[in-house]
Amino acid sequence: MNGNGWAVEIVDLVKTFGAFVAVDHVSLQVRKGEIFGFLGPNGAGKSTTIRVLCGLLTPTSGHASVNGLDVATEPEAIRKSIGYMSQKFSLYDDLTVEENIDFFTGMYGVPREVRAQRKQYVLEMANLTDRRNAMTRTLSGGWKQRLALGCAILHDPPILFLDEPTSGVDPIARGAFWGLIHDLSETGHTIFVSTHYMDEAEFCHRVALMYRGKVIALGTPAELKHGLDSHNLLNLESSEPLETMRVLENLEGVLDVAIFGRGLHVMVDDVDTTGARMRQALAAKGIAVQGLERIMPSMEDVFVALIEAEEKKVA
């Protein structure tokens, strides 16, 4: 491990493909045993960054180390010391659960004397013991996901890179999967996980928000939400949400309006004054206000606000 105790350290990392800048001067550190969330929309540069950290791509410039190993000069050593789970299911559908585990045990070079022990650990961790003889192709997305995670940790790597592991999986299976991630973290594993589901940020110790190749925010979920003035965020429910949005977008005191579920999240400069102004403007248009209350921001609110701030910089 590197002397400063970081599991992952990135300094001014750049990765380009021709004229396209996929990763744009990214710097961050991940602590040992931390669940670190890498959030952002598809195409933000998350997967490219992870592939560099896993020794699968060479950085264009800058520096990155994983487990104290340099990604540019020691990629093979890095690949042996990590677990990696890509968003594309990479196991073999024509093998059983147990046969997949046996195959990857050999691939990862798990010593023969501990293979049976590691297999049993993975089956129990992923709750797959009763499905050990099932053909992998018959498993649901959530169970395949558990198997892929199990195979990624067969060699007991100190750090796991999970690239969009819950993409396309139902919410219940996503929740169960995050339970497994927390269990691994509690046993000392470092988890570096990317996702475009903003609600999953709540399960992470710290998160980086990635947009257009840049890290636009970094901190705990609580810190990032505190960055938005929680006293000035309102949840509005009305009889006509889309028309309400049009009315409010140009209203004095309204800083931002976004659709959220069945209602709208409205950022205002002053709750009382602008709240009253909103009610008057909507009443003048014949729109009934069914609910208006101050709320705490979600990570989705944070991300929308940060992206809009970035867009204004470009404009």
C-alpha positions in Angstrom: 0.0 0.0 0.0 1.1 3.5 -0.8 2.6 5.3 2.2 -0.2 7.9 2.5 -2.8 5.2 3.1 -4.9 5.9 0.0 -6.4 2.9 -1.8 -6.8 5.0 -4.9 -5.0 8.2 -5.7 -5.6 10.2 -8.9 -3.7 13.4 -9.7 -4.6 15.6 -12.8 -5.6 12.5 -14.8 -6.3 13.0 -18.5 -7.5 10.4 -21.1 -8.1 11.4 -24.7 -9.3 9.5 -27.7 -8.1 11.6 -30.7 -9.5 15.1 -30.2 -12.1 13.8 -27.7 -11.3 14.4 -24.0 -13.0 11.6 -22.0 -11.3 12.3 -18.7 -10.4 16.0 -18.1 -7.8 16.7 -15.3 -9.5 14.6 -12.6 -8.0 14.5 -9.1 -9.3 12.5 -6.1 -8.3 10.1 -3.4 -10.2 7.1 -2.0 -9.6 5.8 1.5 -9.0 2.2 2.4 -12.3 0.5 3.4 -14.4 3.3 1.8 -17.4 2.9 -0.4 -16.7 5.6 -3.0 -19.4 6.5 -5.4 -18.6 7.7 -8.9 -21.8 9.3 -10.1 -22.9 10.9 -13.3 -24.9 10.5 -16.5 -24.0 8.0 -19.2 -21.0 9.4 -21.2 -19.6 11.5 -18.3 -16.3 9.6 -18.3 -16.9 7.3 -15.4 -16.2 4.0 -17.2 -13.1 5.4 -18.9 -11.7 6.5 -15.6 -12.3 3.1 -14.1 -10.7 1.3 -17.0 -7.6 3.5 -16.5 -7.6 2.6 -12.8 -7.9 -1.1 -13.6 -4.9 -1.0 -15.9 -7.0 -1.6 -19.0 -6.3 1.8 -20.6 -3.1 3.9 -20.4 -3.5 7.5 -19.2 -2.8 10.3 -21.7 -1.3 12.4 -18.9 -1.4 12.8 -15.1 -0.9 10.1 -12.5 -3.0 7.4 -10.8 -2.1 4.7 -8.4 -4.2 1.7 -7.1 -3.0 -0.2 -4.0 0.2 1.8 -4.3 0.8 0.6 -7.9 1.2 3.0 -10.8 -1.4 2.5 -13.5 0.9 3.5 -16.3 3.9 1.3 -15.3 2.4 -1.5 -13.3 -1.0 -2.4 -15.0 -0.4 -6.1 -14.8 0.2 -6.0 -11.1 -2.9 -3.9 -10.6 -5.1 -6.3 -12.5 -3.9 -9.1 -10.2 -4.7 -7.1 -7.1 -8.2 -5.9 -7.8 -11.7 -7.2 -8.5 -13.5 -5.8 -11.5 -17.1 -6.1 -12.4 -18.2 -4.4 -15.6 -21.8 -3.2 -16.5 -21.9 -5.9 -19.2 -22.6 -9.3 -17.7 -19.3 -11.2 -18.3 -20.0 -14.7 -16.9 -20.8 -17.8 -19.0 -24.5 -18.5 -19.5 -23.9 -22.1 -20.5 -22.3 -23.0 -17.2 -23.9 -23.5 -13.8 -23.4 -21.1 -11.0 -20.8 -23.5 -9.4 -19.0 -24.1 -12.7 -18.6 -20.3 -13.2 -17.2 -20.0 -9.8 -14.8 -22.9 -10.4 -13.7 -21.3 -13.7 -12.9 -17.9 -12.3 -11.2 -19.5 -9.3 -8.7 -20.8 -11.7 -8.6 -17.6 -13.8 -7.7 -15.6 -10.7 -5.1 -18.1 -9.6 -6.7 -18.9 -6.2 -4.4 -21.4 -4.5 -5.8 -24.9 -4.7 -5.7 -25.4 -0.9 -8.2 -22.5 -0.4 -10.4 -22.9 -3.5 -13.2 -24.9 -1.8 -13.2 -22.4 1.1 -13.4 -19.4 -1.2 -16.2 -21.0 -3.3 -18.2 -21.7 -0.2 -17.7 -18.1 1.0 -18.9 -16.7 -2.3 -21.9 -19.0 -2.4 -22.9 -17.9 1.1 -22.1 -14.2 0.6 -24.2 -14.0 -2.5 -26.9 -16.3 -1.1 -26.5 -18.6 -4.0 -26.0 -21.9 -2.2 -29.4 -23.2 -3.2 -28.8 -22.2 -6.8 -25.3 -23.6 -7.1 -26.4 -26.2 -9.8 -28.7 -23.7 -11.7 -27.7 -22.8 -15.3 -26.5 -19.2 -15.2 -28.8 -18.3 -18.1 -31.8 -19.1 -16.0 -31.0 -16.6 -13.3 -32.7 -13.2 -13.1 -30.7 -10.0 -13.5 -30.4 -9.6 -9.8 -29.0 -13.1 -9.2 -26.6 -12.8 -12.1 -25.4 -9.6 -10.6 -24.7 -11.4 -7.3 -22.8 -14.1 -9.0 -20.7 -11.6 -11.0 -19.8 -9.8 -7.7 -19.0 -13.2 -6.1 -16.7 -14.1 -8.9 -14.9 -10.7 -8.7 -14.0 -11.3 -5.1 -12.9 -15.0 -5.3 -9.2 -14.0 -4.9 -10.1 -11.7 -2.0 -8.8 -8.4 -3.6 -8.4 -5.4 -1.3 -10.2 -3.2 -3.7 -13.2 -3.7 -6.0 -14.1 -1.7 -9.1 -17.8 -2.0 -9.9 -18.8 -0.2 -13.2 -22.5 0.5 -13.3 -23.2 -2.9 -11.5 -26.9 -2.2 -11.0 -27.8 -0.9 -14.4 -31.0 -2.5 -15.7 -31.8 -4.3 -12.4 -35.1 -3.8 -10.6 -35.1 -1.6 -7.4 -35.5 -4.5 -5.0 -32.5 -6.3 -6.5 -30.5 -3.1 -6.4 -31.2 -2.7 -2.7 -30.1 -6.2 -2.0 -26.9 -5.7 -4.0 -26.0 -2.6 -2.1 -26.4 -4.7 1.1 -23.7 -7.0 -0.2 -21.4 -4.0 -1.0 -21.8 -2.7 2.6 -21.0 -6.2 4.0 -17.8 -6.2 1.9 -16.8 -2.7 3.1 -17.3 -3.7 6.7 -14.7 -6.6 6.2 -12.1 -4.0 5.0 -12.6 -4.0 1.2 -12.5 -0.7 -0.6 -15.4 -0.3 -3.1 -15.1 2.1 -6.1 -18.5 2.0 -7.7 -20.0 4.0 -10.6 -23.7 4.6 -11.1 -26.1 6.9 -12.9 -28.7 6.3 -10.3 -28.6 9.3 -8.0 -30.4 7.6 -5.1 -27.5 5.2 -4.8 -25.2 8.0 -3.7 -26.9 7.7 -0.3 -25.3 4.3 0.2 -21.8 5.7 -0.3 -19.4 7.1 2.3 -18.3 9.8 -0.2 -19.2 10.5 -3.8 -17.7 12.3 -6.8 -20.1 13.8 -9.3 -18.7 13.5 -12.9 -19.9 15.5 -15.8 -18.3 15.9 -19.3 -15.1 14.3 -18.1 -14.7 16.5 -15.0 -15.4 16.0 -11.3 -17.7 18.9 -10.5 -18.3 18.0 -6.9 -16.7 15.8 -4.2 -17.7 15.0 -0.7 -20.1 13.0 1.5 -23.8 13.0 0.4 -24.6 15.1 3.4 -22.0 17.7 2.5 -23.1 17.9 -1.1 -26.8 18.3 0.0 -25.8 20.9 2.5 -24.2 22.8 -0.3 -27.7 23.5 -1.7 -29.6 25.8 0.7 -32.1 23.3 2.1 -34.2 26.1 3.5 -34.9 27.3 0.0 -36.1 24.1 -1.7 -39.8 23.7 -2.1 -41.9 20.7 -3.2 -44.9 21.9 -5.2 -47.9 19.8 -6.3 -50.4 21.3 -8.6 -53.3 20.4 -10.9 -51.2 21.1 -14.0 -47.5 20.4 -13.5 -46.3 21.3 -17.0 -48.2 24.6 -17.2 -47.1 25.3 -13.6 -43.5 24.9 -14.7 -44.0 27.4 -17.6 -45.5 29.9 -15.2 -42.7 29.6 -12.6 -39.7 29.5 -14.9 -39.7 33.3 -15.4 -41.2 34.3 -12.1 -39.1 36.7 -9.9 -37.4 34.9 -7.0 -37.6 31.4 -8.6 -34.1 30.2 -9.2 -34.8 26.7 -10.7 -37.7 24.4 -11.4 -37.4 20.7 -12.1 -40.0 17.9 -12.4 -39.6 15.4 -9.6 -42.0 12.5 -9.5 -45.6 13.8 -9.7 -44.6 17.2 -8.5 -42.0 19.9 -9.0 -38.9 20.9 -7.0 -38.6 24.7 -6.9 -35.5 26.5 -5.7 -36.3 30.0 -4.5 -34.4 33.0 -3.1 -36.9 33.4 -0.2 -39.5 30.8 0.9 -42.1 33.1 2.3 -42.0 36.0 -0.2 -41.5 33.9 -3.4 -43.9 31.2 -2.1 -46.7 33.7 -1.9 -45.7 35.1 -5.3 -45.9 31.6 -6.7 -49.4 31.0 -5.3 -50.6 34.3 -6.8 -49.2 33.7 -10.2 -50.6 30.2 -10.4 -54.1 31.3 -9.2 -54.1 34.0 -11.9 -53.7 31.1 -14.4 -56.4 29.0 -12.8 -54.0 26.4 -11.5 -54.8 24.9 -8.1 -51.9 24.4 -5.7 -52.4 21.1 -4.0 -49.3 21.2 -1.8 -46.4 23.5 -1.2 -43.8 22.6 1.5 -40.1 23.2 2.3 -38.0 20.0 1.9 -34.5 18.7 2.2 -32.7 18.3 -1.2 -32.1 14.9 -2.6 -28.9 13.9 -4.4 -30.8 14.3 -7.7 -31.6 17.9 -6.7 -27.9 18.4 -6.0 -26.9 16.9 -9.3 -29.4 18.9 -11.4 -28.3 22.1 -9.7 -24.6 21.4 -10.3 -25.1 20.4 -14.0 -27.1 23.5 -14.6 -24.4 25.6 -13.0 -21.8 23.9 -15.3 -24.0 24.6 -18.4 -24.2 28.3 -17.5 -20.4 28.4 -17.4 -20.3 27.0 -20.9 -23.0 29.3 -22.1 
